[in-house]
Amino acid sequence: MPGLSHPREASYRMRCVSHLKQLGLALHNYHDMYRTFPPAIMGHSIDRTLEEGNFERMSGLVLLLPYLEQANLYEQVMEMQKQEDRFQLSWHNLKVEQLRCPTASRFVHRGNPTSYAFCIGDSVQILPEPSQATGAFGGSLARKFSEFTDGTSNTIVMGEVAIPRGLALQGQIAIDQPRAMLNDPRLCWQTRDSKTPYYLPKVALHPQGRGWLWEDGIAGMPMFNTLLPPNAPSCAVGGSDGVDGIYSAGSYHVGGSQVLFADGSCRFIAENINAKQKSDGASRNRNPYGVWGALGTVAGEEELENADY
């Protein structure tokens, strides 16, 4: 079930690529305006019009709305948050077609989840200090193009995260996991049924699932790291929302997931991409999480020539 075939899947997948490319164009236009990319979580945005109000955990996707021909919705969200005394979006019925992959849309039963998330590289720290962030995004970090020294065609900025569907790995998060996983992400595989692409029934899962509110930069972690390959399990360490952990990309496209690179191009990443964790850590020209890990970093200086992904 997690990798679904459907007569219309080819059309759905093309529309999904179109959505990612729209997000890529929005990111570029935002950068043209502010000379940085937006932060994944607003917190300290370069946009000084956001200094008033309650925006600390709002997703950077909100900042992209004006560049997705959703300026009116952007103003609506901003006004809502200025009037509220705390962050509360669960009752807002704010749907954005560009933020949902058509393949996953068939499974939405509640909430307004996003199919697209920000890439935080090979870091397990979800809200890292800028000096510790390895990916294009990280908490309130706002990067500039000049920081992408690995090359914009070799650096992932966004990708798919799946909408929840039962115990399927793509759309869920194993919560309250031990801190040992931060040092050895391979332990996250232990939450999976070894014979099927589902979580074990005994594993505690997030009550709503991945990115269940697109406006919220923390709920269901609408971010992913490049530690385990696409469609691998996700594991939140010591809690459920806004905590460190392993958050994998994923989709219901058969065999992998689509990602957006900093140059605006999209590619399908197979779930068997080289993401092998090295026991001896990272060294120059080699990422400890293989090709997948290298693609997630902005300045790792890894060599990716002739890499098969």
VOLUMFI-73302 format. One line per field, with one value per residue (C-alpha): residue number from 1; x, y, z. Coordinates in steps of 0.5 Angstrom, whole numbers, plus 500, padded with zeros to 3 digits. Layout:
! VOLUMFI-73302
nr c(NUM	...)
c1 c(X	...)
c2 c(Y	...)
c3 c(Z	...)
END
This chain:
! VOLUMFI-73302
nr c(1	2	3	4	5	6	7	8	9	10	11	12	13	14	15	16	17	18	19	20	21	22	23	24	25	26	27	28	29	30	31	32	33	34	35	36	37	38	39	40	41	42	43	44	45	46	47	48	49	50	51	52	53	54	55	56	57	58	59	60	61	62	63	64	65	66	67	68	69	70	71	72	73	74	75	76	77	78	79	80	81	82	83	84	85	86	87	88	89	90	91	92	93	94	95	96	97	98	99	100	101	102	103	104	105	106	107	108	109	110	111	112	113	114	115	116	117	118	119	120	121	122	123	124	125	126	127	128	129	130	131	132	133	134	135	136	137	138	139	140	141	142	143	144	145	146	147	148	149	150	151	152	153	154	155	156	157	158	159	160	161	162	163	164	165	166	167	168	169	170	171	172	173	174	175	176	177	178	179	180	181	182	183	184	185	186	187	188	189	190	191	192	193	194	195	196	197	198	199	200	201	202	203	204	205	206	207	208	209	210	211	212	213	214	215	216	217	218	219	220	221	222	223	224	225	226	227	228	229	230	231	232	233	234	235	236	237	238	239	240	241	242	243	244	245	246	247	248	249	250	251	252	253	254	255	256	257	258	259	260	261	262	263	264	265	266	267	268	269	270	271	272	273	274	275	276	277	278	279	280	281	282	283	284	285	286	287	288	289	290	291	292	293	294	295	296	297	298	299	300	301	302	303	304	305	306	307	308	309)
c1 c(500	505	508	501	500	494	492	493	499	503	499	499	507	507	503	507	513	510	508	515	518	513	516	523	521	518	524	528	523	523	531	531	527	530	537	536	532	526	527	524	521	519	522	527	525	528	522	521	514	513	516	509	504	505	509	515	513	510	512	516	511	507	512	512	505	505	510	505	499	496	498	490	491	498	495	489	494	498	492	490	496	496	490	491	495	498	500	493	492	489	482	483	481	486	488	493	493	500	502	499	502	496	498	497	491	487	488	487	482	483	487	491	498	503	506	513	518	524	531	536	541	545	543	539	538	531	532	540	544	546	553	551	546	549	543	539	534	535	530	530	536	536	541	544	545	553	553	551	558	557	553	546	545	548	544	537	532	525	522	516	514	508	501	499	496	495	502	505	512	512	507	508	513	515	515	519	525	531	537	542	538	542	548	546	540	540	537	531	530	528	521	519	516	522	518	513	514	510	511	511	504	507	511	508	506	505	497	497	503	508	507	499	498	502	502	506	513	513	507	509	516	515	522	527	534	538	540	536	533	527	521	525	522	522	524	522	527	524	518	513	514	519	524	531	531	531	526	526	523	518	512	507	510	513	520	522	521	521	526	527	534	537	537	530	531	527	529	526	531	530	529	535	540	547	545	550	552	560	562	569	565	566	572	573	570	566	559	558	551	553	550	544	547	552	546	543	549	550	558	560	565	563	565	558	561	558	554	548	542)
c2 c(500	505	505	506	505	508	509	517	517	519	525	526	526	531	536	534	536	543	544	543	548	553	553	553	560	562	561	565	571	571	571	577	581	580	577	571	565	565	561	554	557	565	566	572	573	578	581	586	587	581	584	585	579	571	568	565	558	559	556	559	557	562	567	564	565	572	569	563	568	567	574	575	569	571	578	573	569	575	578	572	572	579	578	572	571	565	561	557	555	548	551	555	552	555	550	551	547	548	545	538	533	530	523	524	528	522	520	527	526	532	538	542	538	540	535	539	540	544	540	541	537	531	535	531	538	541	548	549	555	558	555	548	548	544	544	550	551	550	553	561	561	565	563	567	564	565	560	554	553	546	548	550	544	539	542	540	545	542	535	531	529	524	525	520	513	508	505	507	509	515	519	518	519	515	519	519	515	515	520	514	515	522	519	513	514	507	505	509	503	499	502	499	492	488	485	491	498	500	502	496	496	497	504	510	515	522	524	527	525	529	536	536	544	547	554	551	550	545	541	534	537	540	539	533	531	527	521	515	515	517	513	511	511	518	518	524	524	525	528	529	536	541	536	533	527	523	526	522	525	520	520	515	515	508	507	514	521	528	533	541	543	550	552	550	543	537	530	523	520	513	510	505	512	511	513	508	511	511	508	513	519	524	526	531	529	524	525	520	519	517	521	523	526	530	532	535	540	547	547	540	540	533	530	528	527	521	519	515	518)
c3 c(500	502	495	491	483	480	473	474	478	472	472	479	479	474	478	484	480	478	485	487	481	484	491	487	484	490	494	488	488	496	495	490	495	502	499	503	503	508	515	516	522	522	529	527	520	515	514	519	518	522	529	532	533	535	529	533	531	524	518	513	508	510	507	501	500	496	491	490	488	495	497	500	504	507	509	512	516	518	521	525	528	530	534	537	544	542	536	534	527	528	527	521	514	510	504	499	493	491	498	497	492	488	490	497	497	496	503	507	512	517	518	512	512	507	502	502	507	508	508	514	511	515	522	527	531	528	531	531	532	525	526	527	521	515	510	507	512	520	525	524	520	513	508	502	495	497	502	497	496	494	488	487	483	488	494	496	499	499	498	500	506	506	509	514	512	518	520	513	514	510	513	521	526	532	538	545	542	546	545	543	536	535	535	531	526	524	531	528	523	529	529	523	522	519	513	511	510	516	523	529	532	539	537	539	533	533	534	527	523	518	517	519	519	513	517	523	523	528	529	525	523	516	515	513	514	509	514	512	505	503	505	511	518	522	530	534	540	547	545	539	536	535	538	535	531	525	520	513	506	503	499	496	489	488	490	492	493	489	491	489	489	490	482	482	478	481	481	483	489	489	496	495	494	498	505	508	515	516	522	522	521	516	512	506	500	504	507	513	510	503	497	500	506	501	497	504	505	503	504	505	499	498	491	487	480	477	483	481	484)
END
